[in-house]
Amino acid sequence: MFHHTSTPAESGVNWPSVLKLGSGYADNFPVISFGPAVNNHYETSLGNNWQGFYVASNFILNDQLFWTRGRHAFTFGGEFRAMEINSHSGSNALSFSFSPNATGSPAAAYGNQVGFGFASFLLGDVNNASATVPFDLYGRRKIMNLFAQDSYKVTPRLTPNLALRWNANFRFTKSMATGRISTCRR
């Protein structure tokens, strides 16, 4: 089982209020990105907009049976897998993007070689701003495989094999927090 939780930078600080961005937002330090590379130079983004958790687990059961009778060597087997993921993301984590276009010349032939996203940040020229919305996923899926194989020794130098395999991938279902089940159909 894998369990991952994420805590905002310096947990307990309401960063949007400290940065005078208003109230009602997540406590995370906002993500601030500075646009694409200009002249092969770029700035890394700041902040974190992930909050919440996810837990994933897989249950795998498999076995094989070998049976030799005369010149035949039979093999029978199967596998069952039950997979699940429980995920809950937070809401209202802020993201701001600053484009090099505000300090460059995007319409010019050399437009991809001038401008600086960080300079746009210093000028306060936000290109895009967003807040995350909650997304909960409690997905389940089951898979079953069965097989049978016969190896028949005709001569010491000739052994043909005959095998049959059946795979079943059952529908992905989502167990919602309310206890209701929804199924994704084709």
Contacts in CASP RR format, 6 or more apart in sequence:
PFRMAT RR
TARGET T0000
AUTHOR 0000-0000-0000
METHOD contacts of the structure
MODEL  1
MFHHTSTPAESGVNWPSVLKLGSGYADNFPVISFGPAVNNHYETSLGNNW
QGFYVASNFILNDQLFWTRGRHAFTFGGEFRAMEINSHSGSNALSFSFSP
NATGSPAAAYGNQVGFGFASFLLGDVNNASATVPFDLYGRRKIMNLFAQD
SYKVTPRLTPNLALRWNANFRFTKSMATGRISTCRR
1 55 0 8 1.000
1 56 0 8 1.000
1 57 0 8 1.000
2 55 0 8 1.000
2 56 0 8 1.000
2 57 0 8 1.000
3 53 0 8 1.000
3 54 0 8 1.000
3 55 0 8 1.000
4 53 0 8 1.000
4 54 0 8 1.000
4 55 0 8 1.000
5 52 0 8 1.000
5 53 0 8 1.000
6 48 0 8 1.000
6 50 0 8 1.000
6 51 0 8 1.000
6 52 0 8 1.000
6 53 0 8 1.000
7 51 0 8 1.000
8 15 0 8 1.000
8 26 0 8 1.000
8 27 0 8 1.000
8 28 0 8 1.000
8 29 0 8 1.000
8 48 0 8 1.000
8 51 0 8 1.000
9 15 0 8 1.000
9 28 0 8 1.000
9 29 0 8 1.000
9 47 0 8 1.000
9 48 0 8 1.000
10 29 0 8 1.000
11 27 0 8 1.000
12 27 0 8 1.000
13 27 0 8 1.000
14 23 0 8 1.000
14 27 0 8 1.000
15 27 0 8 1.000
15 28 0 8 1.000
15 29 0 8 1.000
15 30 0 8 1.000
16 22 0 8 1.000
16 23 0 8 1.000
16 24 0 8 1.000
16 25 0 8 1.000
16 26 0 8 1.000
16 27 0 8 1.000
16 30 0 8 1.000
16 94 0 8 1.000
17 23 0 8 1.000
19 30 0 8 1.000
21 30 0 8 1.000
21 94 0 8 1.000
24 92 0 8 1.000
25 92 0 8 1.000
25 93 0 8 1.000
25 94 0 8 1.000
25 131 0 8 1.000
26 49 0 8 1.000
26 51 0 8 1.000
26 90 0 8 1.000
26 91 0 8 1.000
26 92 0 8 1.000
26 93 0 8 1.000
26 94 0 8 1.000
26 132 0 8 1.000
28 47 0 8 1.000
28 48 0 8 1.000
28 49 0 8 1.000
28 50 0 8 1.000
28 51 0 8 1.000
28 93 0 8 1.000
28 94 0 8 1.000
29 46 0 8 1.000
29 47 0 8 1.000
29 48 0 8 1.000
30 47 0 8 1.000
30 49 0 8 1.000
30 93 0 8 1.000
30 94 0 8 1.000
30 95 0 8 1.000
30 96 0 8 1.000
31 45 0 8 1.000
31 46 0 8 1.000
31 47 0 8 1.000
31 48 0 8 1.000
31 49 0 8 1.000
31 93 0 8 1.000
31 94 0 8 1.000
31 95 0 8 1.000
31 96 0 8 1.000
32 45 0 8 1.000
32 46 0 8 1.000
32 47 0 8 1.000
32 95 0 8 1.000
32 96 0 8 1.000
32 97 0 8 1.000
32 98 0 8 1.000
32 121 0 8 1.000
33 45 0 8 1.000
33 46 0 8 1.000
33 95 0 8 1.000
33 96 0 8 1.000
33 97 0 8 1.000
33 98 0 8 1.000
34 42 0 8 1.000
34 43 0 8 1.000
34 45 0 8 1.000
34 97 0 8 1.000
34 98 0 8 1.000
34 100 0 8 1.000
34 116 0 8 1.000
34 117 0 8 1.000
34 118 0 8 1.000
34 120 0 8 1.000
34 121 0 8 1.000
35 42 0 8 1.000
35 43 0 8 1.000
35 97 0 8 1.000
35 98 0 8 1.000
35 99 0 8 1.000
35 100 0 8 1.000
35 117 0 8 1.000
35 127 0 8 1.000
36 42 0 8 1.000
36 100 0 8 1.000
38 100 0 8 1.000
38 112 0 8 1.000
38 113 0 8 1.000
38 114 0 8 1.000
38 115 0 8 1.000
38 116 0 8 1.000
38 117 0 8 1.000
39 112 0 8 1.000
39 113 0 8 1.000
39 114 0 8 1.000
43 117 0 8 1.000
43 118 0 8 1.000
48 93 0 8 1.000
49 93 0 8 1.000
49 94 0 8 1.000
49 95 0 8 1.000
49 132 0 8 1.000
50 89 0 8 1.000
50 93 0 8 1.000
51 89 0 8 1.000
51 90 0 8 1.000
51 93 0 8 1.000
52 88 0 8 1.000
52 89 0 8 1.000
52 90 0 8 1.000
53 87 0 8 1.000
53 88 0 8 1.000
54 85 0 8 1.000
54 86 0 8 1.000
54 87 0 8 1.000
54 88 0 8 1.000
55 85 0 8 1.000
55 86 0 8 1.000
55 87 0 8 1.000
56 83 0 8 1.000
56 84 0 8 1.000
56 85 0 8 1.000
56 86 0 8 1.000
57 83 0 8 1.000
57 84 0 8 1.000
58 81 0 8 1.000
58 82 0 8 1.000
58 83 0 8 1.000
58 84 0 8 1.000
59 81 0 8 1.000
59 82 0 8 1.000
59 83 0 8 1.000
60 79 0 8 1.000
60 80 0 8 1.000
60 81 0 8 1.000
61 79 0 8 1.000
61 80 0 8 1.000
61 81 0 8 1.000
62 77 0 8 1.000
62 78 0 8 1.000
62 79 0 8 1.000
62 80 0 8 1.000
63 77 0 8 1.000
63 78 0 8 1.000
64 75 0 8 1.000
64 76 0 8 1.000
64 77 0 8 1.000
64 78 0 8 1.000
65 75 0 8 1.000
65 76 0 8 1.000
65 77 0 8 1.000
66 73 0 8 1.000
66 74 0 8 1.000
66 75 0 8 1.000
67 73 0 8 1.000
67 74 0 8 1.000
67 75 0 8 1.000
67 76 0 8 1.000
68 74 0 8 1.000
71 152 0 8 1.000
71 153 0 8 1.000
71 154 0 8 1.000
72 150 0 8 1.000
72 151 0 8 1.000
72 152 0 8 1.000
72 153 0 8 1.000
73 150 0 8 1.000
73 151 0 8 1.000
73 152 0 8 1.000
73 153 0 8 1.000
74 148 0 8 1.000
74 149 0 8 1.000
74 150 0 8 1.000
75 147 0 8 1.000
75 148 0 8 1.000
75 149 0 8 1.000
75 150 0 8 1.000
75 151 0 8 1.000
76 147 0 8 1.000
76 148 0 8 1.000
76 149 0 8 1.000
77 146 0 8 1.000
77 147 0 8 1.000
77 148 0 8 1.000
78 144 0 8 1.000
78 145 0 8 1.000
78 146 0 8 1.000
78 147 0 8 1.000
79 143 0 8 1.000
79 144 0 8 1.000
79 145 0 8 1.000
80 142 0 8 1.000
80 143 0 8 1.000
80 144 0 8 1.000
80 145 0 8 1.000
81 142 0 8 1.000
81 143 0 8 1.000
81 144 0 8 1.000
82 140 0 8 1.000
82 141 0 8 1.000
82 142 0 8 1.000
83 140 0 8 1.000
83 141 0 8 1.000
83 142 0 8 1.000
83 143 0 8 1.000
84 138 0 8 1.000
84 139 0 8 1.000
84 140 0 8 1.000
84 141 0 8 1.000
85 137 0 8 1.000
85 138 0 8 1.000
85 139 0 8 1.000
86 137 0 8 1.000
86 138 0 8 1.000
86 139 0 8 1.000
87 135 0 8 1.000
87 136 0 8 1.000
87 137 0 8 1.000
87 138 0 8 1.000
88 134 0 8 1.000
88 136 0 8 1.000
89 132 0 8 1.000
89 134 0 8 1.000
89 135 0 8 1.000
89 136 0 8 1.000
90 132 0 8 1.000
90 134 0 8 1.000
91 131 0 8 1.000
91 132 0 8 1.000
91 133 0 8 1.000
91 134 0 8 1.000
92 131 0 8 1.000
92 132 0 8 1.000
93 131 0 8 1.000
93 132 0 8 1.000
94 129 0 8 1.000
94 130 0 8 1.000
94 131 0 8 1.000
95 128 0 8 1.000
95 129 0 8 1.000
95 130 0 8 1.000
95 131 0 8 1.000
95 132 0 8 1.000
96 126 0 8 1.000
96 128 0 8 1.000
96 129 0 8 1.000
97 126 0 8 1.000
97 127 0 8 1.000
97 128 0 8 1.000
97 129 0 8 1.000
98 117 0 8 1.000
98 118 0 8 1.000
98 120 0 8 1.000
98 121 0 8 1.000
98 124 0 8 1.000
98 125 0 8 1.000
98 126 0 8 1.000
98 127 0 8 1.000
99 117 0 8 1.000
99 120 0 8 1.000
99 125 0 8 1.000
99 127 0 8 1.000
99 128 0 8 1.000
100 114 0 8 1.000
100 115 0 8 1.000
100 116 0 8 1.000
100 117 0 8 1.000
100 119 0 8 1.000
100 120 0 8 1.000
101 115 0 8 1.000
101 120 0 8 1.000
101 127 0 8 1.000
102 115 0 8 1.000
102 117 0 8 1.000
102 119 0 8 1.000
102 120 0 8 1.000
102 123 0 8 1.000
102 125 0 8 1.000
102 127 0 8 1.000
103 114 0 8 1.000
103 115 0 8 1.000
103 116 0 8 1.000
103 117 0 8 1.000
103 119 0 8 1.000
103 120 0 8 1.000
103 123 0 8 1.000
103 125 0 8 1.000
104 111 0 8 1.000
104 114 0 8 1.000
104 115 0 8 1.000
104 116 0 8 1.000
105 111 0 8 1.000
105 114 0 8 1.000
105 115 0 8 1.000
108 114 0 8 1.000
120 127 0 8 1.000
136 176 0 8 1.000
136 177 0 8 1.000
137 174 0 8 1.000
138 174 0 8 1.000
138 175 0 8 1.000
138 176 0 8 1.000
138 177 0 8 1.000
139 172 0 8 1.000
139 173 0 8 1.000
139 174 0 8 1.000
139 175 0 8 1.000
140 172 0 8 1.000
140 173 0 8 1.000
140 174 0 8 1.000
140 175 0 8 1.000
141 169 0 8 1.000
141 170 0 8 1.000
141 171 0 8 1.000
141 172 0 8 1.000
141 173 0 8 1.000
142 170 0 8 1.000
143 167 0 8 1.000
143 168 0 8 1.000
143 169 0 8 1.000
143 170 0 8 1.000
144 167 0 8 1.000
144 168 0 8 1.000
144 170 0 8 1.000
145 165 0 8 1.000
145 166 0 8 1.000
145 167 0 8 1.000
145 168 0 8 1.000
146 165 0 8 1.000
146 166 0 8 1.000
147 163 0 8 1.000
147 164 0 8 1.000
147 165 0 8 1.000
147 166 0 8 1.000
148 163 0 8 1.000
148 164 0 8 1.000
149 161 0 8 1.000
149 162 0 8 1.000
149 163 0 8 1.000
149 164 0 8 1.000
150 161 0 8 1.000
150 162 0 8 1.000
150 163 0 8 1.000
151 159 0 8 1.000
151 160 0 8 1.000
151 161 0 8 1.000
152 159 0 8 1.000
152 160 0 8 1.000
152 161 0 8 1.000
152 162 0 8 1.000
153 159 0 8 1.000
154 160 0 8 1.000
171 183 0 8 1.000
171 184 0 8 1.000
171 185 0 8 1.000
172 183 0 8 1.000
172 184 0 8 1.000
173 181 0 8 1.000
173 182 0 8 1.000
173 183 0 8 1.000
173 184 0 8 1.000
174 181 0 8 1.000
174 182 0 8 1.000
174 183 0 8 1.000
174 184 0 8 1.000
175 181 0 8 1.000
176 182 0 8 1.000
END
